[in-house]
């Protein structure tokens, strides 16, 4: 199977390094700023989103324990915290920062916001019996949709065949792109599901590094035409799929060095449709900023 060429040209614009050996847990953009969260750090790191990417004051959040993902609405940020099973809302539109627990009682693995200001969460459920490690590596999930007023509108239970889902994003057609699977699982895939949780199509198979395979696809991000960018994490690359979930090309590849901490494992990503920039957070703590040209 050959990868068809695609119109995107991609150039590395900047690599930001705030901290080493703390994986990036989430990245998003809002109001010409970049917001980054890191493993177990109780604050959001902030940069301007254009050259020279000036670093701004951190946003400290009292009570934040395990930031997991972050997304932006039209005026505020939403951040999942799996340490206290909550969603934080952070209004950072001006000099006054307003922070509150927006939702509680759920373990959200990913958070995204639609153009209609709906909050889309991938919620971890049905952990199997076993050790703490076994439960953290083998679980099922539900998609929860909330209005901006924190009213739960929809719950979609994913198929039990979808083991250890990491991320969900809603398409313009009101379906959902879900990534799932670790190297130890039978399937590592990106799939599209409908409002009933039915799998419509999928990309991937058993974990591997060949064309058509993934190894731990931790995150997805969609562009304005529902093309899918996916972190093929332990293959150290970002792939581009079209809306039919057909591989178009490898967008970015990192090369492993002598030690894990030197390798560029893409943990998180965010595509900013306004600027055409792709932000990729690495397991080493760096944030790579790419400019996509059409």
Secondary structure as GFF3:
##gff-version 3
##sequence-region A 1 294
A	DSSP	beta_strand	9	17	.	.	.	ID=ss1
A	DSSP	beta_strand	24	30	.	.	.	ID=ss2
A	DSSP	beta_strand	33	38	.	.	.	ID=ss3
A	DSSP	beta_strand	43	48	.	.	.	ID=ss4
A	DSSP	beta_strand	59	60	.	.	.	ID=ss5
A	DSSP	beta_strand	67	72	.	.	.	ID=ss6
A	DSSP	beta_strand	77	81	.	.	.	ID=ss7
A	DSSP	beta_strand	86	91	.	.	.	ID=ss8
A	DSSP	beta_strand	98	104	.	.	.	ID=ss9
A	DSSP	beta_strand	108	113	.	.	.	ID=ss10
A	DSSP	beta_strand	119	125	.	.	.	ID=ss11
A	DSSP	alpha_helix	132	137	.	.	.	ID=ss12
A	DSSP	beta_strand	140	146	.	.	.	ID=ss13
A	DSSP	beta_strand	152	157	.	.	.	ID=ss14
A	DSSP	beta_strand	165	170	.	.	.	ID=ss15
A	DSSP	beta_strand	176	180	.	.	.	ID=ss16
A	DSSP	beta_strand	188	193	.	.	.	ID=ss17
A	DSSP	beta_strand	199	205	.	.	.	ID=ss18
A	DSSP	beta_strand	217	222	.	.	.	ID=ss19
A	DSSP	beta_strand	228	232	.	.	.	ID=ss20
A	DSSP	three_ten_helix	233	235	.	.	.	ID=ss21
A	DSSP	beta_strand	237	241	.	.	.	ID=ss22
A	DSSP	beta_strand	247	253	.	.	.	ID=ss23
A	DSSP	three_ten_helix	260	262	.	.	.	ID=ss24
A	DSSP	beta_strand	266	272	.	.	.	ID=ss25
A	DSSP	beta_strand	277	282	.	.	.	ID=ss26
A	DSSP	beta_strand	286	293	.	.	.	ID=ss27
###
